[in-house]
């Protein structure tokens, strides 16, 4: 009818429409992919500095600082009742290398409040000592579990390092040196007992059980964790024999008690519903089929399944009997194919990255991309704009027939089903993940077949289309109701995302709504092909630009280097330095830190001028620091001194009191470009 109304040849117009639909469907997926790639950064920052220790035969000391985002914490090396101990390893393995983990805070788990664990709250420094000073290039592998009050994210970070041993600061001159020497180093050992507990935990547990510690003592040892991206429970690192201290004790770094008890965990569990437990392949396949069938009725997938039923109802309006059956059969076949395709991909993903069922939804980027996609689907249902690939209402083409729509909807329904666990599924997955990859893939396929069974059956008996009621005004109302359910799904996804992401996500969704309205208002069959391409590409580009802008990684500056006379005078002629005199009681100093000496500005200047930022803290009276300040012709702060290299280091550029970013930029240019 539309082709006739606008005098477009039917065959030509439909081919053009299909080509455009395919193009814009690909672009839509590109937007989701971009959102994932820009938002998948771990909610923590990692930085490493290298030092040398003269007292340890010039060994190299690497200070790894892990700074979680405000609402996150991560777990210390001690083994608590919950969480996953952090582990740091070095690649390639180095003989006699050691790792020093500060003591964590013993507290209640923020989520499981009845459990006790050991946390790092805020930034924490972990020290890696490399005795062989001929080594100047390694990789640090950090495996930690970051948790907020609502979700946890396993992080596996690889940090390539390359340094010059002839140009390293003196470790003994750093403020953290006393902390470093107080922590017991952990030596690598091939024999790992992943269930070993710390000396303090053993004492507490022994008292609870009413037993005595053995008279002989044994030094607990841990192995440096191997390079692995797995965060499964089977690969938890051994606990350290180091006593954790309470937060009120300001993290005292006392050596650990040497005693340790080894417990044998040898139980024979008796499940209340033993009949649902799986022990054979045949039973796993049977229960997998049943579990997959039940997934169709779980809350995760009901909105999409309801929309698919709307499409099937729309098929009932076709007058030609053969065409009606063909459309009905194709819808169900391609919907089932989408389900099976996703389960095949899921098998590859989970086995390749050693993830558990539903663990994909710990990925922040995936949640963001899914929220945008479902929001776009809901807008399409409310007739804001036509979304070709996810044409769920049967109104996108002349006869409502779109195989790609059915296939992509099947993919989406199965993706939403992934975090759900219905009856039978727990026992099936618990047994399946202990089997070889081939068996696991076969069981996953059986779950997919079970979920696809209703649609396979309807495709096999297309005459069932006659059982569906004729469409009417009620189908539009049903679609809109389901659209509200989809909006509810978006709200849920926003709820489980970190708090810091929420403002950006709301802005992205607002821009997405504007782009969708523009798409529907200023493009369509009534307009030329060139105009449609221009308008729709602009809409997609607008959303993609917003996503990349909101989730663009801000530049990260290195930590301020604390001033010590030894370090300063050893580097003054070799390094460009910006020295900031500040104090906690100085409000103007704090204003400069928030407006001029921000991390973004410092990161930019570090890269542009290759400069080191040094902080002279005058909060407490210090004669040496005051002498340094007076040598610059000042007796009050704030003061910033910019030191070039070579002979010109004796004539630094000085800024006093309040100054602007542009003035600071000008002073840097004058100091380094003269």
N, C-alpha and C positions, 0 to 999 in steps of 0.2 A: 504493500500500500504506500509506504514511504517513497519507494522508487518511482511509482506511478505519479504520486503527488508532485514530486520535484522533477519529473521528466528525466530521470536517470535510467539508462538501460539496466534491466534487472540483473543480468548475469555480471555485467561489468561492475555495477555498484556493489554487489555482494562480494566480488573478489577484492575490490578495494577495501571494503569494510573489514574483511577477514585479515587482509594484510596489515591494516592499521591496528586491528585488535591484537594481533601477534606482536607488533612492534611495541605498542604501549604496555602490553602485559610484561614484556621483557624489561621495559624501563621501570615498571613498578617493582619488579623483583630487584632491580639494580638499586632502587631507593632503599629497600629493606636491607640489602647487602651492605650499602654504604653506612647505614645507621648502625649495623652490627660492628663493622670494622672500626668505626670511630668511637664506639661506646664500650668496647670490650676491654678497655684498659682496667687493670686490677685497681681496686679502691685503696691503693697504697703507693708510696713513693720509695724507691730504692736508690741509695747513693753510697759510693765506696771511695775511701781515701786511703792512700798508702803512706806508711811511715817506716822509719828504720830505728832499730834499738841498739845502741852501742853496748848496753849492759848485757845483751843477749847475742853477742858476737855478730852484730849488724844484721840480725834477722829482720825480715820484712813483716810488718804488722799491717794487716788490712782491717780498716774499721768500716763495717757494713752497718749503715743506719737504715732501719725500716720504719717508715712513718705512715701508719694507717690513717685513713680519712676520719673525720671527727667522730662519726657514729660507730666506728669499727674498733675491734680489738683483735689481737691474735695471741696464740698460746705459747707459753714458754717451753723450755726443754723438758721440764718435769712432767711426769705422766699423772694426770689427774683422773677424775671419774668421767670427765667429758672432754671434748675437744681433741685436737691432734697436735702433738708436740712439734714445734718448729725444728727444722733440720737444715744445716748448711754443709755443703761439701765442695771440694775443689777438684777441678778437672784440668789436666790429668792428675791422677793421684800422686801425692808427694810424700815421701818418707818423712816421718817425724813432724808432719804438719799437725797443728792442733787448732781446736775451736773453743772459744770461751763464751759461754752463754750466761748472761746475767740472770739472777734469780727472778722468778716471776712473782706476781702478787697472788697469794692464796685467797680465793674468794668464792662466792657462789657463782655458778654459771648464770650469765644474764638471761638465758632462755630456759634452761632446766634448773630452776632455782633450788631444787632439792639436792643438787649435785655440787660437789666441790671440785674446783679446777685451779689452774695456775695461769695467770694472764699477763700479757704485756699491754698496758693501757697507755696509749700515746706512743711517741717515738722511742725506739730502743736501739742500742748499739751492741752489735755482736762482733767479736774480734777473732780474726784468723791469723795465726802465726806461721810463717814459712821460714824455717831455719836456713835453708839453702839460699844465700843471697845472690847466687848466680841466676836464679829464676826470676824473670821479669815479665812473664806473660802467662796468665791462667784464666780460667773461667770459674766464677762462683755460681753455684746452683743453690738457690734458696727455695725451699718447699715449706709453705706456711698455710694455715687455715685462717682466713679473715672472716669474722662474724660480726653482725650487728644484732639488734634486738629481734629481727624478723627473718634473717637469712644468713647463710654462710657461703663463702666463695673460696674454693681451694686455689692457691696461686703457686705456679711453678715458674720462677724467674731465673733466667740465665744472664749473667753479667760478665761480658768479656772485659778483661783488664790488661793493660800494657803500661808499664812504668819504667822509669830510669832510676836505678838504685843510687846514682851519683847525685840526684837532685830531690831527695826525699826529706821531709821535715823530721826533726828529732822527736821520737815518740815520748821520751822521758820529759820533754818540755810541755806536753799537752796536759790539759786539765783532767782528762780521763785516765791518766796513767795509774793513779792509785786504785781506781776502780778496776783497771785491767789486771794489775798484779794481785788483787784480792780474789779474783775468780779462778777457780780450779780449771786448768786446761784439760780437754778431753782428747785422749790419744786414740787413734784408730785401732780397731781390733776386728778380726775376721769373725769371731763368734759373737753373734748378736742375740740377745734374749729380749724380744719385743715386749714381753710382759713384765720386765724387771721394774721395780718401783724404787723411788728414792729412799734414803735412809730414814728420813722423817716420816714418809708415808708408811714404811714398813713398821716403824714403832707404833704409829697410830693404829694400824691394822692389827698388829700383834696384841695391843691392849684390848681392842674390841673383841678379838677372838679368844682372849685369855691364854695366850701362849707366850713363851719366852724366846728371846732371840738366842741363836746359837752362840756358844762361847767363842768359837773361832770366827774371825772376821774375814771378809772377802771384799776386795776392791771391785766395785761395779765398773764395768767398762762398756763403752759404746762404740759402734762402728760408724765411720763416716758414711753417710747414706750414699748409695750409688746414684748415678745420673739416671733419673727416671721422671717421666711426666705423670706417673700414676699417683693417685691420691686414695687408692682403695685401702680399706682397713687392714688388709693382709700385709701391707708394706709400712706399717707404722714404725718409726725409729725407736730405738731403745731409750729408756729414761736415764737421766744423769743421776749420779749419786751426789746430789747437792741439795742442801736444805733451802726451801723457799721461805721467804720472810714476808710478813704482813706489810701492807702499804703504810701503816702508821709508823713502821720502823724505818721508813725512808729508804727501802731497798738496801739493807745492809748486805754486803757481798762476802759473807763468811764462808769458809770452806765447808764442804758437806761432810756429814757423818759417814764413815767408811762402811758401816755394817749394812748388809743387805740380805733379805730373805728371798728365796726363789720359790714361787708357788707353781704347782702343776695344775693346769686347768683341764681336767679330764672328767667331763660330765656326759651323762646319757639323758638328753632332754626328752621329756614326755609331753607331747603336744596335746592340748585339750581336744582339738578336732584332728585326731591322727589320720582320719580318712582323707583329709585334704592335703596331707603331706605327700611329696613326690619322691620316689626312689628309683623309678624305672623310666626308660625313654617312652614306652607306650603310654604310661599314665601321664607323663609330662605333655605329650602331644594331645591326649584327650582333654586334659584340664586346660591346655593352651587354647584349644578350639572353643571350649566353653567360656573361658575368661575373655577371649577376644569378642565373642558374641555379646557378653554382658557389657563390654566397654561401650557399645552403642547406646546404652541407657544411663551412662554415668553423666554427672552434671557438666563435666568438661566439654563434652561433644554434643550435648543436646541442642544448643542453638544452631550449629551447622547442620545437624541431622534434620532438624525441623525445616530449615531452609531447603534442603534437598527434597524433602517431602513436598514442599511448595512447588518445586520444579516438576515433580512427578504429577502433581495435581494439574499443573498447567498443560501437561501432555494430554490430559483427558479432553481438552477442548478441540483438538484436531479432528476434523470431520472424516477425513480419509482413514479407514480402518488400518490399512497396511502401513501408512505413514505414521499413524499413532503408535502402533506396535514397535516399529523400527526406532522411533525416538525414545520410547520407554526402555527398550532393550539397550540402546547405546548409552543412555544416561546411566543405567545401572552398571553396565560393563566397565565404563571408564571411571565411574566412581569407585568400584571395587579395585580397578587397576591402580588408582591413586593410593588406596589403602595399602596394597601389597608393595607398591614402589617405596612408600615411606618406611615400611617395616624392613625392607631390604636395605635401605640407606641407614636406618637406625642400627641394624646389626653391624654394618661396616663401621659406623661412627663409634659405637660403644666398645667394640672389640679393638679398634685401632688406638683409641685413647684411654682404654681401660676405665670406662665410666660405668656407673650403675644406672639402673632404670630411673628415669626422671631427673638424673643429675644434669642433663642439658639445661634444665630450667634454673640452674644456679648461675648460668651465664647471663650477665647483665645485658650484653648486647643482643642476645636472642630475645630476651623479654621486651626490650625496647622496640626491636623490629616487629615483634608479634603484636605489640600494643598498637603501633602505627597501622599495621596491616588490618587488624580487626576493626579499628576505628574507620578506616577507609571502606571496609565492607559495610559497616553500619550506615555510613553516609550514602552508599550506593543503594542500599535497601530503602532508605528514606527519599529516594529519587532526587538526591542532590546532583548526582551525575551518574552516567552509565559506566560500570567497571567491566570491561569485556571478559577478561579471563575468569572472573568470579561472578558471572552472571547467574545469580542464584534464584531469580524470580521467574525466569523463563520469558523475559520481555526484551532481551537484548537484540535478537534477530527476528527475521520475519516469522519463523515458525518456532522460535524459542529453543532451537536445537543447537547446542554448542558442546562438542565433545571435550574441548579443553576446559570448559567451565566445570563439567562433571569431574574430570580428572583432577583439576587443581583443588576443587572442593573436597575430594577424597583425601588429598594430601593434607589439607588444612585440618580436616576432622581428625585425622590420625595424629597430627602434630599436637593438637589440643588434648588428645587422649593420653599422651605420653606420661604426664605427671599423675594420672589417675591410677588407682589400684583397686580393682574390684575383687569380689570373691574369687577364690582359686588362684589368683594371679601371684599372691605372695609365695605360696608353696612352689609354684612353677618356676618363678624367677630365682628363688633361693636355691633350688637344685640346679637350674640351668647355668648360672654363672660359675658353678664349680666344674662344669664340663668343658671338653675341648671346643675350639671355635666352631668346628663343623656341626657338632651337636647343638650348640647354642644357636647357630644360624637356623637350623632346622626347626627348633622350638619357637623362635621368633616368627618364622614363616607360618607356623601353625596358629599362632596368636593372630597374625594378620588375616589368615584364611578365615578364622572364626569371626573376626570383625566384619569381613567382607561377605560372609555367608548370606545374609538377608538380600543383598544386592545381586549376588550371583544367582540366587534362587529366582528373584524377580526378572533377571535377564533371561533365565532359562524358560520362564513362563510369561512371555510378554502379554498374554491375554489378561493378566492381572490388572492391566491398565484400566480395564472396564470396571474394576472394583473401586476405583478412586472416584470421589464425587466431582461433579462438574465445577469448574472455577466460577467464582462470582465476586461480589464485593467483599465477601468474608475472607478471600485469599489475600487481598491487599491488607486487610486489618491484621491477619495472622502474620504476614511478613513484617509489618511494623512492630508488632509485639515482640517477634524474634529479634528485630533490630535493637529494641531496648535491652534484651538479654545480652546482645553483643556489646552494647555500651557498658553494661554491668561487668562484662569480662574485662573491658579496658580499665575500668575503675579498680578491679581486683589486681590487674597487672601493675598499675601505678602504685597500689598499696604495698606490694612486695618489693618494689624497686627501692634503692637507697634514697634517703630523704634529700640528699644533695642533688639528685637527678630530677626530682619532681618539678621544680620551677621550669627547667629547660624543657621537660616533656610536655608540660601544659602549653608552653609557647609553640612547640613543634606541632602539637595537635591543632592549635588555633590556626597556624599557617596552613596546615593540611586541609582544614575545613575551607579556608579561603580559596586554596588551589582547586579543590574539588568543585566548589560552586562556580569558579571561573571556567573550569573544564566543561561543566554541564551547560553553562549559560552562553558561552561564546564559541562553542564548537558543536559539530553534529552534522547530520546528513543535509541540513539546509544550507551549509556553507561549503566553500571550495575545499579541495584537498589540501592545498597549500596553507590555507588559514587554519584548518584543523591541526595540521602537523605543528605549525608555529605555536598555536595556543596551548596544545597539550604538552609539547616539549618545554614550553615556558613554565607550565604548572609543575611538571616533574622536576625541572631544574630548581624551581623555587623551594620545593620541599627538600631536595637533596642539599641545596646550599644552606638551608636552615639547620639541617641535621649536622652537617660538617662544621658549621659555625658554632653551634651550641656545644657540641662534644669535642671541639678542637682541643687538643692537649696543650695547656698553657706552658710556656717555657719554664724550666725549673732551674733555679740558681743553686750553686753549691752552698753548703753551710758556711756561715761566717767562720773564719779562722780566728781562734782566740789569740790575743796578743801575749807573747812572751818575749823578753829582750833577746834571749838566745836565738829564737827562730827569726825574729825581725832583722837583727843585724847580720845573720847568716844569709839572708835572702835579699837585702835591700838593694844591692847592686845588680842582682840577677833577675828579679821579678818585678813586674809592675804591680804596685799595691795601692789600694784605696783604704785608708785607715779612718775609721769612724769612732770618735770619742762620744760615748753615750753613758746613760745611767738610768736606773728604774725611776728615780725621783725627778727626772728631767722631762717635763711635758713636751717641750719643743723637739727633743730628740725623738720622742715617740711619734710626733707629727711627721717628721722627716721619714721615719721608717715606714709609715703608712702611705705617704704620698710620693716620695722621691726614691728612697732606697728600698723599693718593693722587690719581691722576688722576680717579678717580670722584668723590671728595669735592670736589676743586677744580672740576670741571665743574658739579657741583650748586650750589656756592656762587657760581660765576661767573654762572650763570643766575638764581639766587634774589636775589643782592645786587648784581649788576652790578659786580663787583670785579675788579681786576687784581692778579695775583700777581707779586711782584718778589723776585728772589733776590739776596742779598748774599753772595758767596762769599769766605770768609776763609781758604781753603786756603793762600794765599800772603799774606805780611804786606803790609798796605795801610793806610797811615796815615789816609787819607780814610775808609775803611770802618770802621776802628777808632774814629775820632772820631764817626761816626754811631752806632755801637753804644753808646758811652759816653754820648751825649746822651740815650739811653733809660734811663739808670740801670743799665746792665749792663756787665760787663767779661768775661763768659763766655757761651758759647752752649751749647745752642740758645736763641734768642729769636725770637719772632714778634710783630710790631707791626702793629696794624690801624688804618689812617688813614682817618677819615671825610673828607668834603669841607668846603669853606668854612672858617670860623674854627675849627671843632672839629678841624681837621686838626692843630692845634698840641698837642692832648691825645689822642694815640693810646692805644688799649687794648693792653697788653703782656702776653704769656704767656711765662713762662720755664721752662726745664728741660722735664721730661716732662709732657705733658698729654694728655687724651683727646679723642676726636671730639666728644663732647657738650659738653665745656668749650670747645672751639673754636667750636662752634655757638652757645653762650651768649655768648661774647665778640663774635662777629659781630653777634648781635642787639643787644647792648648798645651796640656802636659805631654801628650804622646805623639802629636803630629807636628810639633815645632821642628 
